[in-house]
């Protein structure tokens, strides 16, 4: 089989830019060079695309590492084509060889929210993960929770506020509805950025200000007292769920600091020590969530599980962390799929989905009468 030209897209205009670099570095190091020619496409925080060298990515080892701002004379564009997208550098006489498939490892906004997926779809390039709709819905916690609730999938009680609505809401009203403490979070953000646990009026004011730094919509959500359980999902029309894992935060909750800055911020238990019925329940709900939100390829579904065995979907991550210590690959490793094999399965799923979509008609043809 001929080697495929694989683009790894990383960095981006996101508060999770640094996490993206760690995912990209680990994926790059695991890819079989006998099967893939890799093109590293880095997006700096200004939003500029450039082909990056391997040394730069390998050097990005710390949790605060980020891409340097690129040279504007060497910016990159993705040009649509009938047989796939071509990379064109500004000022270059010709395009670089076309990409066969792209792995977007852009966590958070401008990468996990359907924006890049739309660009890749227009450029006719197969890509790993959910499409435009699934990505956008999965990123927006407000819309995702409403769809899950409509599908009969349990979620915590919540209310969504805009800046104007929040100004007309005080702590006492929210505490009366949800009890205290409750959580405040941006509707569109990841890695617990902008999330606060609120127990009094002063904390509510500070939490609202913090959440509105990252999004125009804010979720106020009841506090579910339970264990934090995560399940990885893999597939397209017939997805499968991994074993369940548990996050045991050593902070007040599983914050950005606990995830990435404090090496002792959380304990990971894989597989989670759950009763068989509960383990089956969260795996089934993970697949139902994946399908209800129009996902594809991969996702990680996060739950709260109460002492009496009830499970509530907290959120879905359509581009989960992909470092070697991230839950998504670790959950599949515990299920019997190695990190390297997982990457190859995701690439195959991307190409499979692209082929199915390419086969759809793009112009009207009257049906023949027979």
Protein Blocks (a to p, Z undefined) as FASTA:
>chain_A
ZZddddddeeijdfklmmmmmmmmmmmmmpcfklpccddddddfkopacdddfklmmmmm
bfkbccddddfklcccddddfkbccdddehiabdcdddfbdcdfbehehklnommmmmmm
mnopacedjdfklmmmmmmmmlmmmmmmmnopacdddddddfklmmmpcfklmmmmnopa
dddddfbdgehioiacdfbfklmmmmmmmmmmmocbdcddddddddddddddedjklccd
ddddddddfbfbdcfklmmmmmklpccdddddddfklmmmmmmmmmmmmmmnopghiacd
dddddfkopacdfbdcfbdcfbfkbmklmmmmmnopafklmmmmmmmmmmmmmmmmmmpc
fbdcddddZZ
